[in-house]
Amino acid sequence: MTDVNTLFKSAILEFDATQTLVSRYCGLEPSYISRVLTGERVCTETEAISIRDTIMAMREVQAEMPLPVNWAMIGKVKPLVDQRRKELRDTADPIVKSCTLIRVAYTKFFLRVQNGEVVTTPSEMTAAAFESPGLAGEVVQQLRKLGTESRIEFFGAFRHRSTMSNTLVDVGLESAAIESADDGND
């Protein structure tokens, strides 16, 4: 992947915009971007992804227009860029239609196992979510072995596929994953 400095500087030329304008579209302070571009600071991974995604969205918006976009009209154009960025993200990381969660108590959902302890959360939006009910069933069995009673519940999902748990290792059940792999090799 192109480094973020090169990508940002190319965007300034490509869109015939100022550094300040491009940084505003990215949702970052111009003074911060200035320090990043001079090498005084380094972008976090999240900021680098935001910059990359915003520039991709800006390119898409420009490609739809028969004339060059007046990027200085940030109040009118930024909502279009933000919407396009969301659409690009939803295409790359779709929202699943339903998921399976594990309820540990009336007000608690399973999050993960950490250092042999079951960690819970009150929110179904932050709980471990599974696309596969079969995998959720395996987790319930492993929790029972740890002395925690739980049950599967089905939810309509409003979560991106990247936030779903796909293996026992994802939820801290490394030893159970190793045991099931060993059972398959007999």
C-alpha positions, 0 to 999 in steps of 0.5 A: 500500500502506498504510504499515507504521506504520498497518498495525501500529497497526491490527493492535494494535486489530484483534486487541486485542493489545499492541504487544509481542505483535504485534511478537513474531508478526512476529519483531521486537524490541518495542523496535525496533518502538517506535522504528519507530512513533515515527518514530525508525527506518525499517523495511527493505523486508524487515521491512515485507513480514514485518509485512504478511505476518504481519498477513495470516496473523493475519487468516486464523487469526482468520477460521478461529476461531469465537471471538476468538483469545487472541493472548497464547498466543503459544507455541500460536498463533504456529506457526499464524500461521507456517504460514499465512504460509508457505501465503500465500507459497507461493500468491503465489510458488509453488515450481516443480517442475523447473528447468534449471541451467548447469554450468560445471565439475564443482563449479561452476554458473553464477550470472551475468556481471558486468563481462564475467566469468563468476561461478560458485557451488558450490551449485545452490540459489544458481545461476541457475535457468531454467524454460525450457530454451530460455533456458538454451540461449541462456545456454550459447551466450552463455557459449561466446562469452565463452570459457566452456564449459558444459552444461545440467542438469535438476534437481528444483526446491525454489525459488520462482518469484521466484528463477528467471531469466527473461531474459538480462538477469537473468543479466547478459547485457544486450548479448546481450539487446539483440542478440537484440531487434535481430535480431527487428526486421529 
